[in-house]
Structures are given as C-alpha cells and as structure tokens.
Amino acid sequence: MSLERTVIDNIKRIRKEKGITQEQLAEACNTATSYIGLMEIYKNVPKLSTIERIATALGVEPQILFQKPERDTESENKIEKIKDAVMSALEKELVHSLREVI
C-alpha cells in the first residue's frame, strides 16, 4: 500500500469513525467539499500543510495519518474458519455428486 493511499484511507476512516461529513471536514480545513471527496477516491493527494489541517480538524496528531492500520487478526481468523467450512462442504458435495455419476 502506498503512503499516499495509507494517509487518505486513514483520513477517511477516522472521519467516518468520528461521524464527520466531508462537508464538515472541508469547512474545518478551509477547503472545498469537492476536494475532500476527490481526495477520498484518490483523485487528489493532499499536501503536507493540508494533512496538518485535516489532522487538527479530526483531532489527531498528523503522524497518525501516516501509520499503516493494524491487521485485524480476529476477523481474519473468523473469515479463515468460514472459508474452511465452506470449502469442506463443497468438497463433500463434489464427492457425493461424482459418486452418483460414476
């Protein structure tokens, strides 16, 4: 994941977690709502000065926006268990179907 994408993803995630709209964030940063919207779809890359204003508006230290998110291993483990269960069920169904054909 590129550093630009990490920063933008963190901005978007924190904004949503705090219940701040794009419009509210833009107003707090003295920028256009369209700028925030385009940034969140990776069409605009914020300058460092803009990142500082965004961090202030979000109530976080700017360096937080540069950190890669921690992996959610609990969710990953649940997904892996579900995947294993589905694959096992499909395998059993395939074996059953093949026995009927043979």
DANOR-V588332 format. One record per backbone hydrogen bond with DSSP energy under -1.0 kcal/mol. NH is the residue of the N-H (numbers start at 0). CO is the residue of the C=O. Records with the same first field share a line. If there is no record, write none. Layout:
# DANOR-V588332
NH->CO  CO
This chain:
# DANOR-V588332
5->1
6->2
7->3
8->4
9->5
10->6
11->7
12->8
13->9
14->10
15->11
16->12
17->13
18->15
19->14
24->20
25->21
26->22
27->23
28->24
30->25
35->31
36->32
37->33
38->34
39->35
41->38
42->37
50->46
51->47
52->48
53->49
54->50
55->51
56->52
57->53
59->54
63->60
64->61
65->62
66->63
72->70
75->71
76->72
77->73
78->74
79->75
80->76
81->77
82->78
83->79
84->80
85->81
86->82
87->83
88->84
89->85
90->86
91->87
92->88
93->89
94->90
95->91
96->92
97->93
98->94
99->95
100->96
101->97
